[in-house]
Amino acid sequence: MDGQPVPTDVQPSGLAYPLAYIAKAISFGFSSQQDALTFASKFLPPFLGVITAIVIYLAVSRIWDRRMGLASALAWAVLPHGYFIQGAGYLDRDCLNVLLITVGAFVFFLAKRWHLRIGGRDVGWVLAALAVLGIELLLYFEWSWVGPGLLLAIIIAYFAAEFLVKSLLGHEQPALAVGYQTFSQQLFARIRNAIRESKWQPFVLIISLNILVALINLGVTSETFDVIGNLLSPSRGEIAELQGIGLADLRLYEFFLFLAPIGIFLAVMRHREGDIFVLIWFLTLVILSLFARRVILYAAPAAAIIGAMTVANLWDLRYSRRLERRIQQIVAVLVVLIMIGLSVRSYDLGSEQRVAANQDWQDGLIYLRDNAAEDAVVMSWWDYGYWILDVAQRTPVVDGGWLSHSKQEDDDIGLAYCTDRASDAVEVMRKYGADYLVFSRVELEIEPVIAIHGVGMENYVAWRQGERMNSLWLRSLTGDFQSGGGLERVYPGPEVENPGLVVLGLKE
């Protein structure tokens, strides 16, 4: 926003860029750029949530009917993925990318319904393919190759499933009693019909241009295959997002865990085009989430639609007018109660200590703001760099965006946490020009991640069984470490025996 160039080694970071552009565009109505950015930051995520609900309603209404459209939009609104992760902007890039991927998937599915005639030929599918490619470009700016990769996974899986279903179920079965030549002719005829009825034209254009881009950027393509290879290996590293989904991830679907199986059953039994599309969308991303748990977030719009199938089919049952009105009243009351309950749930999720600075962090950051020199640099694990920048108003060594963080930096800072010698931590601090080092109990939730960076995967078990309690990190939190090796505890005072957070400063 202030006109400084973005460092070349900084990767795209979620909503940072669109927020800056939006804030610049509306800054004429505010007293400062900071006020404009604050306004944009507060209102962009819920705006995206509303837009996603509208997109789901319009697309589903076009594919099925208005009843399904309303049920799907409502389902998305009551899913934690919709009201919390997107509407509240819980994660850095998912609140925007889930909308982009949803739009891209719908655009491809509806490609044959785009109509534009040039010279008597309908080239609407070309516009649809170009729209998908444009969305891929936005996803690339937001999330490097991962965003376009997820959208392509949905498109490829659906195209393959559509072809197989139309080949096997779309026409009469070839007679087995006839000769081999007749059987082959019938089979090839059915395959030709399946290709003709599929979305092969936009699919070929999209895939061809993606292959062309991959060939032009062989370096990025090679890195991409390396990452995919790592994801498929038995040991995928220590990053939580690159582990498979667990029960906690599925619990986010709440009562949709009961609705989705019924919707999946209905989709399989009816095998209509729209049913196949949303089923493949959901299953493809669920399978990918077995290797990287964050992918499950992008299956949520499909899960909402599948759950809505169950509800919409209940509406199809024939009731008396009086009973139907009574059912509608009950459903309306349930929706109100659900929305009230979700508002409480949203507050609870937003208060999780790794997301919102707890009181220990608030007090420690205020201490740094009031006592550290204005040009002081503060070291902590990278997750909390934003807190240091925003609350303490001091420069962090690393964060998740502008300053970024590399494996080398994570390894060095992890060593400062895990070492039993204060002098090692001082050496790391001087390497990065840090004046203060902050430890807290919040990081205990991700202790394996920090420790594996600090001591190495091969030494982690031995460290945990032997040297863990002697680490500078835990000795500081238990009050055993006050001063030595070039460091001293400057906050809180020595009278606090088991602090939730400590600030260590270099001795003068």
N, C-alpha and C positions, 0 to 999 in steps of 0.2 A: 504493500500500500504506500510505503514511503518512497517508492521509486528505486530502491536498491535492487541490483540484479540478483536473481536467484543463483546461489552457488551451483556450479555444474555437477557436483557430486551429491546433491540433494534430490532424492526420489520424490515423485508426486506423493502428497500426503493428504488424502481425504478431501474434506471440504475447504481446506485452506485457500486454494486458488479461487474457486467460485465465490467464497465469502469475500475475499479481497476485491474481486471485480464488482460484486453487488454493492459492497460498502462504498467503493469509489463512485459508482453510478448514483447513489442516493445521498452522497456526502453533502451536496448543496443544501439539503434541508436540515443539517445538523450543525451544531456549534464546533464540532471537531471530528476528525476522522475516526478517533477512538469511539465516540458516541455512535457514529454510523456503523462501525464494525460490531459494536455491542448489540445494536438493534438487529443487524443482519444475522448475527450468531443466534439470537434468541428466536427469531421468527422463521428462518429458513428450514430447519428440520420439521416443525409441524406443517409448514406449507408443503414440503415434500410428501409428508404422510397423507395429506388431503389429496394431493395430485395422484398419488399411487392408488388410493381408494377409488378415485374417479376413473383412472385408466382401467382398473380391474372391472369396474361396473360397465363401462362402455364396451370394452373388448368382450367380456363374457356375455353381455346382452347381445352382441353381434353374433357370437358363435352359437349360443344357446337361445336364451330369451331373457326378458327383463326380470323375471322371478329369480332365475339363476344369478343374474347380474347383481341384484340387490342382496341376495344371500351371500354371494362371494365378497362383496364390498364390506358387508357387516362382519363376515368371518375374518377378513383381514384387519378390521378395526379393533376386534377384541383379542387378536393374537398378540402376545408380548412382542413378537418380532415387529408388528406394525405400530403399536402405540408406544412402545418403549425404545426399541432399537432404532426404528426409523423416526417416528414422530418426536421423540425426545432427544434424538441425536446421540444415542448411547455410545456407539462405536464410531471411529473416525471416518471411515469411507463407506460403510455399508448402507447408511441411510440414503445416500445418493445412488450408489451402484445397484442396490436392489431395485430401484425404480428404472434405471437404464436397462438392466438385464430383462426385467419384466416387459418393458416396452419393446425391446429387441425381439424377444421370443414371440410376442403377439404379432408384431409386424411381419415376421417370417411366416407364421401360420396363416395370416390373412393375405399373403402375397398375391394369391390368385384372385382376390376380390378387389385389387387395385386395377383400375381401368383407365388407360390413356391411349388414344389411337393416333398414330402417326403414319400417314400414307396408307391408311386402311388396316394397319397391323396394331394389335393391342400390345403395348409395351409397358403396361402398368407394373408388371413384375420387375422390370428394370428399376423403376423408382423404389419399389419395396426393397430390392437387394441393395441399392445404394443407401437407403435409409438404415438398413442393418449395418452396413459398413461404416456409416457415419457414427452410429451408436458405438460400434467397436472402437472407433478412434477416440471418442470421449472416454470410454472405459479404459483405454490404454493410458490416456493422460492422467486418469484417476488412480489406476492400479497396475500400471505396467501391463505385462502380457496376461496376468491372471484374470482380469475382468473379461477381456475378449475370449479367453480360453473357456471360461464357464459358459458364455453365451454360445460359442461354437459347439461345445459339448451337448447342449440342449438341442441345437439345430441338427447336428449330425445324428444323434440318437433318434430324434423324432423322424427324420427323413428315412432312416433305415427301418424303423418300426412301421412307418406308414407304407413303405414299399412291400415289406413282408406281409402285412395284413391284407393289403389289396391284392397281392399275388396269391395268397392262400385262401382268403375269405371273400374277396371282392367279386368273384365270378364263379361260374359253375365248376365243380371239380372235374378234372380230366378223367375220362373213362379208362379204367385200368384194363378192361377186357379187350380193348382195341389193340392194334399192332403198335410196335414201338415207334414207328414213324409218325403215326397219327397222334400218339401220346405226346411226342416231342413237339409236334406242331401246336397242339393245344397248349402245352406248357409255355412255349415261347410266345404264343399269342397272349396268354395271360400276363406274362412278364412285360410285354410291350404295352399292354393296356395299363398295367400298374405304373409303369414309368410315365406314360402319357397323362395319367390322372394325378400323378404326384407333382410336387413343387420342384421339379428337377431343374427348371430354367434358373430361378433365383438361387437355388442351391449350388449349381455349377458355377455361376458367376461369383457368389460369395466365396466358395472354397478356392476357386482359381486365383482370385485376387489375394486371398490370404496366403496361398502358397507362394505367389509372386513376392509378396512382402517378406515372407520368411526367407526366401532365397536371397533377396537383396540384403537382408540384415542377418547374415549367417552367424555373427557373434552372439546376438540376442537369442537366435534360435538354438544355438548350442547350449547357452546357459539355461534356456527353458527346459531342454531335454535332460540336462544334468539335474535340475530341481525335481522334475517329474521322476527321474530315476531314484533320487533320494527318498521321495515320498513313497515309492513302491517298495523300498528296501525294508527289511524287518526292523531296523533301527533308524528312526527318522529324526534323531536329535532330541533336544530338550525343550524346544519351543512348543508351548501348549497348543497353539493353533494348528500345528502340524501333526498332532496326535489324532487318533480316531475318535468319533463321537462316543459319549458315555451316557449314562442314565440322566445326568443333570441336563444335558443338551436336549434330550427327548422330553424332559419334564416341562420345558418351555412351551411345548405344544398343548399342555393342559388337557382340556376335555376333547381336543381334536385327536388325541390318541385313540378315542373311542369312535369318533365320527369318521376318521380317515379310512380305517379298514372297510367300513361299509361302502364308502365312496369308491374305493379301489375295486371292490367286488362288483359294484354297479358298472364301472368303467370297463372292466374285463368282460362282463357278460354282454354288454351292449355293443362294445367295440365300435362306437361311433367315432368320427374323425376328431371331434373336439375332446371326447373322452380319452382317446389314445394320446392326443397331444399333451394334455395336462398330466396324465399318468406317467408318460415317459419323462416329462420335465421333472416331476417329483422323484421318480425312481433313479434317474441319472444322477441327480445331485445328492441323493441319499447315499448312493454307492460311492461317489467321490468323497463324501464326508467321512467314510470309513478310513480314509487316508489323511484328510485334513478337516478338522471339525468345523472350521469357520464356514465351509461350504453349505452346511445345513441351513444357514440363515437364508440362502438364496432359493432353497426349496420351499420356503414358507408361503409365498404367494400361491404356488401350485397346491400346497396342503390346504390353504384356505378354500380354494375352488373345489378341491376334492371333498372337503368337509361340507361345503355348501350343497354338493350333489345330494348328500344324505338328507339335509334339511329340505331342499327343494322337492325331493321325491315324496317327502311326507306331506307336502302341500298338495301333491297330486291325488292323494286319497280323497274319496268322496264322502263328505260329511253332510249332515243336515245343516241348514243355514244357522240355526241357533247354536249347535255344537261348534261350528266353524268359528263363529264370533267369540265363543267362550275360549277356544284354543288360542285365537289371536290375542285376547286379553291376557291370558296366562303368559304367552310368549313375550308380550310387551313388558309385563312386570318383571319377567326373568331378565330381559335385556337391560332394564334400568338397574336391577340389583347387580348384574354382572359389571356394568359400567362403573357403579360405585365401588365395587370390590376391586376393579382394575386400577382405579385412581389410588387406592391405598397400596396396592401391589407396586405401582410405578414409583411411589415415594420410597418404598422399602428397597427396591432394586437400586434406585438412584443414591441411596445412602450407604451403599456398600463401600467399605473403607479404602479399597483400591481405586475407587472412582472419585469419591469425594473426600477431601482431606479431613481426617478426624481431628479431635481437639488437640491431641499431641502435636500433630503436624501444623495445625493452625498456630499454636503458641510458639513452636520452634521457628516457623517462617516469619512471624511477627518479630521475634527476637532478632533474626538476621536483618530484617528490614530496618529495625531501629538502631542496630548496633554495628553492623558490618559496613565497611567503606563502600561507597557507591560503585566503585569499580571492582568490588570483590567478586571472585568466581567460586561457585559452590559445586562440589562433587556429590553425587548420589547415584543410585541406579537410575537408568534413563526414564523409567516410567513416570518419575516424579519431577522431571525437569520443568514441565509446564507450571507446576505449583511454585517452584523456586522463581521462575520468571514472572509469574502473575501476582503471587501473594508477597513473596519476599522482595520482589522487584530487583533481583540480582541475577547475574548471568550463570546459568547452569553449564556444566561441562558437556552434557549430552541431554537430548530430549528425543521425542518421537517424531519431530518434524524438521523445523528450520535448521537446528544444529545437528540433528540426526544422530546416529550412532553406528559404529562399525563393529565387527567381530573383535578387532584388536582392542578397541575402547572397552567393549563389554568384558573381555578377558582381563584387562588391566584393572578395571573397577571391581570386577569379581574377586581379583587377588586382594585388593584393599579390604574387602569384606572378610575374606577367609583366612588371611595370614594371621599368624600369632605374634608377629613382630610389627610394632608401630612404625619402625623405620621403613619397612616395605611399603606401607600405605603412604608415608611421606614421599617416597621416591615416585610413586604413581601420581600423587598430587602435584609435585613439581614438574613432572612430565607434561601435564595438561594445564599448568598455571593456576591450580586451584588453591584457594586460601582456607576453605572450610570443607569438612567431610561430614555428611549427615547419614546416620544409621537410624532405623526405626524397627518396631515389631511388625509393621505392615508387610515388610519384605519377607517375613518368615513364611508367608503363604506361597512364595515362589522361591524358597530356599534352594531346591534342587537346581533350578535354572541358574541362579547366581553362582552356586558352588561349582557346577560343572564348568562354567566359564572360568572360575577362579583357580580351580585345581586340576581341571581336565577330567574328561569322562572316565578315563582309566583309573584315576585316583579318587574318584568321588566316594566310593563305598568305604575305602580306608579312612578318608578324611572324616566322614560322618561318624564312623565308629571310634575314632581316636582323637583327632585334633579339633573337632567341631567346637567343643566347649571352651577351648583355649583361643578361639579366633578373636580377633580384635572387635569384630561385630558383636558377638554375644557377651564378651567381657565388658564391653561398653554398656550394653543394655542391662546387665546384672549389677553394674556399679563397681565391678572389680578393677576396671581401668579408669584412672583419673588423669594420669600424665606419664609421659615417657617416650623415648625414641623420637623426639621432635614434635610430639603432639600433646595437646592438653584438652580436657573437656571444658568447654566454655559455656555450655548450656545443657541441662539445667545445673543448678548449683550442687555441691557435694552432698547436701542434706537429702536429696532425692535418691533413694537407694536403688529402685528398679524402674527407671524411666521408660516411657513408651517411645521416646525419641531422644537422641543425643546429637549435639553439634560439637565436633572436634575441630580445633583450630591449630594452625602451625604456630609453634613457639617462636617468638621473636629472637 
